[in-house]
């Protein structure tokens, strides 16, 4: 059987629904999951993901949210 690649959204309770006309009831399949974004466990502060991101040595830590925002603005402007 050919490999079928698709994208879906995790449903409540961590459930997935896969619908494809090439699959037949009773078929055995192997499912490999590749998250499309960094998974942040519930209750974790999203800022932790930003603070843990790889940064140049001179910007490895920010003492205030203002310093972080200034760095992010600088990065945004670099893409313009």
N, C-alpha and C positions, 0 to 999 in steps of 0.2 A: 504494500500500500504506500502511496505517496505521502510525503510529509505535508501536513496542513498547518499553516501559520496563521494565527488570528489574534486580534486584540480584543480584550473584553474588560469589563469593570467588575471589581470585587463587590459582591452583593452583601447586604447585612448578614452578620454572622460569619463572615469570611467565606461565603459560598461563591462558586463560579458557575456560570451557565455557558455551555458550549453547544452551539447549534450549527450544523453544517450538513448539507445534503449528501456529502460523500461519506458520512458516517451512517452506519446501519445499526439498528437495535440489536444488542447482543455482542457487537464487536468489542474486542479488547483493544485498549489504546494505552499508550504511555503519555503521561502529562508532565511536561517540564515547565516550571514557572520562572519567568524572568521579570521582576518588578521593573516598571518603566520609570520609577522615581525612587528616591531614597525613602525607605520605609521608616517612619517615625512612630514608635509605639505610643498608644493613647496615653495622655497625661504628660508626655515629654514636651518640653518647651521648644517650639520650632526655632527659636533663637540659638539653641544648642547646636543644631545642624549648621547654622551659619558660622557660629564660633568655631566649630570643628573643621570647617572647610579648609583645604590646603591654601595657604596664603604665602606671599613672599615673606622672607624673614623679617623685614622691617615692619610688617603689619600682622604679625602672628597673634597679637592680643590687642584688644581694644579696652580701654579703661572705662569708656562711657558709650552709651548708645549714639551720642552725637559723633564720636570718633568713627564708629562703625558706619553711620549714615554718610559721613563725609567720604569714607573710603568707597562705599557703594556708588555714590554719585560720581566720584572720580572714574570708577570702572565703567559706569554707564556712558559717561562722556567720551571715554576712549573708543567706544564703538561708533560714535557719530562721525 
